[in-house]
Amino acid sequence: MSYAALPTLRTPRLTLRPLEHSDADAILDGVGNYDVSRWLGGLPYPYARDDALEFIERVHRQSLMIWAITEGGALLGVVGLDEELGYWLARPGWGKGYGFEAAHAAVAHWFANPENGDLVSGHYDENKRSRRVLSSLGFKITGHSPRFARVLAQAVPGTDVVLTRDRWQARQDFTLYTPRLTIRPIEDRDAGAFARLTVSDITRMLSRLKTGMTEAEAQANLPRHKWKGLLHFTLAIEYRGQLVGTIGVGAGPASVSYFLDPALWRQGVMTEALSATLPELFERFPIAQIFADHFEDNPASGAILRKLGFAQTGQRMATSMARVEPAPLITYALNRDDLKVPV
């Protein structure tokens, strides 16, 4: 396949496109920063514009599976499958989940070809960001070996990882089981049951849910919340085969919101559902915190959050589609290491 035939990949925020010669200056700005280049063993240091041009020429000449990571037309970094999965992001793009989002798209493209086998990668042991991204994608450690760091002019400890096709395929689902519940991605078939749950006791506690939705309105709303392997999706909570609630997972930053059929309130059902879901979110995504909130007149929700390790971070006024006036909203954050799963 010629490099010109490399497909453009799109994610909710990013466009991964073939590299162009006009990208040289942006590449130089990115890897010319010491904070970036210190984690990239194969690049010259210090990095010059001619190095960027030679890199682009090599990618085109050898038809390598390497993309520019862009947002709104601006180059944020590079991701590729040249012998192994690798990527870098310019310093301004750190801490926003772009690395995981871009790498997820590249990995999905790799495994879309049934002829491709396992995918390998690796990282410097000190590179905690890359370690978390690779682990969240499903890579498993296969060994440890030194990796040359040209910036430091020496070999440093490194970790080798592999992602098998079976493991990647298994992670394309998000179905969890607890003693009483099945927690799974919401589907079109849930529209009727979802609409029936939009009663005022539920909607007044949520910011963006209309009271008395019709099945058609629910059906139109659901496609925006389907599970696609990235943050921003909704999970259905099933009890005895019936949809009884949902857990919404937001992005930018990671957050959870939820509701439950009033007939099951005060029975520990939502605590049970979140106890299964929160560890899975920390496992599948390279996030350090998960945020949540509740209206002040919903103390039961606050009790659930605190039981799971959430700490209150503040209070603000917020609106709800089911309330006439703004009301106080209490905000929370859960650090990865503070998660508590009730026994």
Secondary structure, 3 states (H helix, E strand, C coil): CCHHHCCCEECCCCEEEECCHHHHHHHHHHHCCHHHHCCCCCCCCCCCHHHHHHHHHHHHHHCCCEEEEEECCEEEEEEEECCCEEEEECHHHCCCCHHHHHHHHHHHHHHHCCCCCCEEEEEECCCHHHHHHHHHHCCEEEEECCEEECCCCEEECEEEEEECHHHHHHCCCCCEECCCEEEEECCHHHHHHHHHCCCHHHHCCCCCCCCCCCHHHHHHHHHHHCCCCCCCEEEEEEECCEEEEEEEEECCCCEEEEEECHHHCCCCHHHHHHHHHHHHHHHHCCCCEEEEEEECCCHHHHHHHHHCCCEEEEEEEECCCCCCCCEEEEEEEEEHHHCCCCC
